[in-house]
Amino acid sequence: MHRLTPELRELAASVVDTALARLAADPPDLGRAASPAEVRERAGRSITPAGLGGEDALALFRDVLLPTTAAIDHPRYLAFIPGTPSVASALFDLVVSASSVYAGSWLEGAGAVHAENEALAWLSGLAGLPEEAGGCFVQGGTNGNLSALHAARERARMGNPPTLTSPRLRVACSEEVHSSVRSAARVMDVDVLSVPVDGGRRLTGEALRAALEGADDVFAVVATAGTTNLGLIDDLPGLAAVCRERDLWLHVDGAYGLAGLCAPSVRARFAGIEHADSLIVDPHKWLFAPFDCCALIYRDPAWGRAAHRQTAGYLDALYREEAWNPSDYGVHLTRRARGLPFWFSLAAHGTDAYAEAVERTLAVTRAGAEEVRARPELELVAEPELSVLAFRRLGWEPDDYHHWASELIASGTAFVLPTTVGSETVVRLAMVNPRTTEDDIALVLDTLR
């Protein structure tokens, strides 16, 4: 298994051919959902004492398993937040795996960590954070939010003097915050102070100030820069001002939306992000990297290191000289160099290409909004701020939306899902794929007549 035999060279050629064929598909097959019983029946038993052989195992994946997954990079995959890795990043992901790089420490992965840090520095610079800001790439936004909030709590507990002495702590966030923030609070065994949003479904500084009146147990505030449901940006300047007044850690969850920092047409909407104590953005969403890749950045990385550095006899050698160890900045120790495919694509194509690609998705979203306005049976739920389009089909009940979405998926036309805004079921389309066109949106809208 561990030597590149002639047979494995042949398998390598087949693997590369399969990958290239998938990357060349324009569009790829949308895929479909299948029941557990159907997948078991079609796949059969794949783990056997003698093994299937590489070619047969590859064929099983390519011909049986892959078709029962959704093509997240299909131009009409418009559910959740899609992912659409660049060809360069997808290809380089293979190189990263083949190189067997351990990227938890500088000692073992200096070159890889340096490259990842260059990519982090580009993102940090877009946000206007100081030059000394930094962090690491973690598995996803859930891990990023948990890691940042743990660092925030450690600062509150360990500061000089400690800012909080209450035995029970809380994190403040809006009703629209991503579910991972509440999950992180449960993991950390802290409570949540839920702050009402305004009429535009945004968390504002005014509402936060009112909610904090008399509260002495809050250690962090979570703002959202691009809500998952509607793509809205909280009142970052107002929230930052309140956090400075009360010496609270401001964490900005920009897992989806902060990619918009590289687009000149919407960059000004993120004013105030420069005051964040920590932020996350997922390149596997709107910055064209493969799963899984979340950039976690601290204004002052020392707090991240104080919260996350692990100690053990076998780790002492890593700290004989101070170096940038990514394992020090998140809830992890062992880690692959998950930021390298993103770095490679940035290095290969340049940041201007990224700005152009993000602007393209924004243009398609704006055109989609105009198309919705032109159709009397449709009505926007909110003006799109980034690249999420939400609208209602007048006269429909919740079951109508779900039946419509199921038919589109089953027919291979598009992968869309309804969402709820307040208590209302509506259509939600998320555009992060530069290959999604105005015609794709029109095709979906035509099915709502």
N, C-alpha and C positions, 0 to 999 in steps of 0.2 A: 504493500500500500504506500510505502514512503519512498520509493524510487521511481523515477520517471522512465518506465519501461517503454518499449515500442508500442505495446498495446495501449498504455496510458497516453502516449503521444497521439495515437489515433483518436482516443476519446477526447483529448484536448481539442483536436480539430473539430470534432462533432459539437463539443460544448460551444466553441467560438462561433461555429456556423449557426447554431441554434440562437445564440445571443444576437448575432448580427441580423438574422432573419427577423427576430422580434423587434430590434431597433429600426429596421427598415420598413416594417409594416406601417402603412399610412392610410387609414388608421389601423391600429391593431384590432383584433376581435374584442368586442366589449366584454365578453365573458358573461357568466350567469351564475345565479345562486343555485345550489343543489343541496338536497337534504343529506344528513349524515348517512342514511341507509343507501342512498343512491351512490354517494362517493365510495362507500365501502364496497358495494357491489361492482362498480366499474373498475376500481383500483385493484381489488383483490389483495392478496397478502404480499407485501413488498419486502419485509424483513425476514429472511430465511437463513438457516445455517450456512448454506453454500453461496448465498448471494445471487442476485439476478444477473450480474455483469453490468459494466458501466453503460454500454449502449442500450440495453434493455431498461435500465433504471432511468436513463435520460429520456427514452421514448415514453416511459410511463409518465414522467413529469410533463413532458411537452404535449403529449396527445391526450392524456386523461386528466391529470391534476390541474394543470394550468388553465384549461378551458372552464373549470369550475371556480375560478377566481375572477374578480373584477379587474379590468384594465384601468387602473387609477389614472394612467396617463392618456387615456382616450380623450379626444377633444370634446366629446359629449358626455364625459364623466363629470357631472356638475354637482354631485352630492358632497356632504361634509366639507372638508377642504381637500381638493385633489392634490396629487403630487405629479410632477412632470420633470423628471431628471433630464438634464442635457445628455446628449450622446457621449460627450467627453467624460462627464462625471460617472455615467454608468459603466463605461469601459474601464475607467481608472479604478472603480470599485473592485474589479477583478484583480488588478495589480496589487491593490492594498491587501487583499486576502492572500494572494500568492506570496507576498513579501513577508508575511508572518511578523508584522511589526507589533510590538507591545508598546502602547502609547500612554501608559499610566505614569511613567517617570521620564525625566530628562536623561538619566543615566542610560536607559535602554532605548530611548526613542528620540534622541535629540533632533535629528533632521526632520522627523515627522512632526514633532511638537513645534519646532520653529515654523514650519509651513502652516500648521493649524493656527498658530498665533498671528501670522500675517493675515489670514482670513478674518480672525477675530478683530484685529486692529482696524481692518477696513470697516467692519460693521460698527465698531466703537466710534470711529471717526465720523461716520454718517450720523450717529446719534449725538455727536458733540461732547462726548465724555472726555475727561482728561487723558493725556497720553499714557499715564501709568495704569489706566484701567485695563482689566483683562479677566480671563476666566478659562473656560474649557468648553469642549463639545460634549454634551451628554446625550442620553438615548432619545429623549423627546421632551415636549413641554411639561409633562407631568413631573418628570425627574427634575427639570430645570426649575419649576416653581417650588418644589419641595426643597431643593438644595438652597435656593435663594432665601426662602423663608427661614430655614434652619440657621443660616448665617445671620439673618436679621435678629432672630431670637438670641443668638449668642452675643451679638453686639449689645442688645438690651440688658442681658444678664451680666456681661463681663466688662462693660464700659467703665470708664474711670471718671466719675462714679457710675455705678449701674443706674440706668434710667428707670428700671422697673424692679419692684420688690414684691409685687403681688404673686401669690402662689399659683394663681390661675390667670393665664394670659389670653389675649384675643388678637386676631388679625382683622382689619377692617377691609371690606370689599363691597362691591355692588351686587345687586340681585342678578345682574347680567354676567357676572364673572364666570370664567370657565370652570367646569365641574372639577378639574384637577386641583383647584385652589382649596375647595372644601375637602377634597380627598386628602390633600396635604395636611390640612388642619387636623383631620382625624388621625392621621399617622403620627403627627407631632403631639397629639393629645392637647390641643389648644382649641379655643372656641372662636367663633366667627361673629363679628359685628357686621350685620348686613345693613348696608346704607341704601336708602331708596334712590332710584334714578330719577332724572327729570323727564319732562314730556318727550324728549328726544331719545330716551332710554340710555342716557349717559350719566356716569358718576361725576358730580361737580364738586368743586372746592367748597361751595356754600353748604351743600348737603353734608359733606364730610365734617365740616366744622360744627354743624349743629349736632350731628350724631356723636361727636367726641366730647360734647359738653358734659363735664363731670366724670368722664371716663379716664381712669388712670392705669388701665390694664392692657392697653393696645400697644403693641410693639412694632407693627408694620401695617402699611396700607398697600393694597394691590390695585393698580390701575390697569385698564385694558386698552391697548392700542390696536384696535381691529377685533371687535367681538366676533366670536365664531358664528353666531346666528345671523347678524346683520352687517358685520364689518364696520362697526362704529367705533369712534375714538373718544375716550373719556376726556374730561377737562384737565389735561395734563398740567398746564400752568397753575390753575387754581388748586389742584391737589398738591402740587409741589410746594406751593406757598404755605399751605396748612402743615405739611410735613416739616418744613423748615421751622415754622413757629413752634411746633411741639417736639422737635427733635425725633421725628418718627422716620423709620426706614421706608422709602418709596420704592416698591418693586413694580415694574411695568411688564405685564404679560403681553408681549407682541409676537407670540408664536406664529401667528399668521400675518398680522398687519404690518409689522415693522419692516418687512421687506419693501414696503412702499417708500421707505427713506431714500432708496436709490432712484426714485422716479421724481424728476423735478416738478411735475404737475401736481403732486400731492404732498411734497416734502413739508411744506409750511404747516400742514395739518397736525404735524407731530411736534409742534413747538411746545417746549417744556420737558421733552424727553431728556434733554441735557442735564436735568436735575435728578434723574433717577439714581438710586443707590445700587440697583441691579436691574437687569432686563434680560428677557429671552427673546429669541427669534429662531424659528425652525427653517433652515435652508431646505429641508425636504418638503416644505410646503410651496412657497412662492419664490424660492431662490434656486430651484432646479437642481437639487441634490438628491441622491437616492435615500431611501429610508435606511437607518434612522439617524437623524442629525439635528440636534438643538444647540444653538450657541447660547451659553450662559455667561454673562459679562457683569463684573462687579466694578463699581466706581473705585472702591478701595479693595483690591484683592486680598489684603491682609485679613479682612474679616471672613472672607471665604475660606482662607487657609486655616484660620483659628478654629473655625467650626468643623472643618472636614478632614484635616490631616490626621491620619491614623498612625499609631505608634505600636511598634513591636520590635523585638530583637532583630528579626530578619529584615526589617525595613530601615534600620539605623544607617546602613550604608548609603541610602538615598539622600540623607540629610547631612552628610559630612561637609558638603559644600552647598550653599544655598543655590538652588536651581528651580526652574519652573516645572513643577510636577503636576500634570493635569489631575492626578488622583487627589490632590489637595483641595479641589474647588467644587466637588460635587459628591453626591451620595453614590460613590462607586470606588473601586480600587482597580481591579482589572478592567481594562478598556481597550477596544480596538481604536485605531486612528480614524474615527468616523468623520472627522472634518476634512480628511485628505481629498476625497472625491470633489467636495465643494471647492477646496483650494485649487485643485487641478483645473477645474472648469473655469474658475476666475482667472487663473494664470494663463490658460490657453486662449480664452476669448476676450479678456479685458472687461473692466467694469462698465464701459460704455455699452457693451452688448447686453449686459444685465439690465441697465436702465432702459434700453430700448425694448427688451422683452417684457418687462413689467409695464411699461407704458402701453404696449400693445394690448395687454389684458385689460387695462383700465379703459382704453378706447372702446374695446368690444363691450365692456360693461355699460359705458355711457350710451353706446348705440342701442344696446338691449333695453335700457330704460326708455329711450325715445320710442322704440318699437312697442313697448308696453303701453305707453301713453297714447299711441296711435290706434290701439285696439279697444273698442268700447266695452268688451267683455272683461277686460283686465284693469287692475288698479294697483299702483305702487303702494306698498306698505310703508316704505321709507325711501327717501332719496339715497341712492347708493353713494357712500363716502369713499369706499375703496372698490373692491371687485366682487361684492356680494349683491345679488339682485333678488329682492323679496317682493312678492306681489300676490294679490288675491284674484281668484276667478269668481266674478260676481255670480251669485246664485248657487254656489257649490256648498255642500256639507263636507265634514271631514272625510267620510268614506269615499266621496268622489275623488278627492285628492289622492288617497292611497290606492284606489283602483286604477286611476290614471297612471301613477308612477309605476305600479306593478306591470301594467301593460307595456309601458315604454321599455322597461328593463327586459321583460320576456321577449319582446320583439327585436331586441338588439339596437333599438333606435337611440336610446340615451339612458344613462344611469342618473336618475334624479330621485329625490325623496322630499316629501313635504316636511315642514317644520311647524312649530307653534310659536306665535308671537303674542305674549299675554296668554289668552285662552283661545286664540283664533288659529285655525289651521290654514296655512298659506303655502305657496310655492316658494322654494328657495333655490337659486342657482348660484354656484360659486365658480368664478373664472380665475384660474391661475395658470392656465395652459396657453402659451403664445400661439399654439396651433388651433385653438378654438376661434372660430370666425363668426362674423355677424350672421352668416347663413346658417350656422349651427344653431344659434339662438332662435332665429326665425323658424327653423324646422321644429324646434321644441314648442314654441309658442303656437304654431299652427295646429298642434294636437289638442290645444285647449279650447278650440271653437265648439 
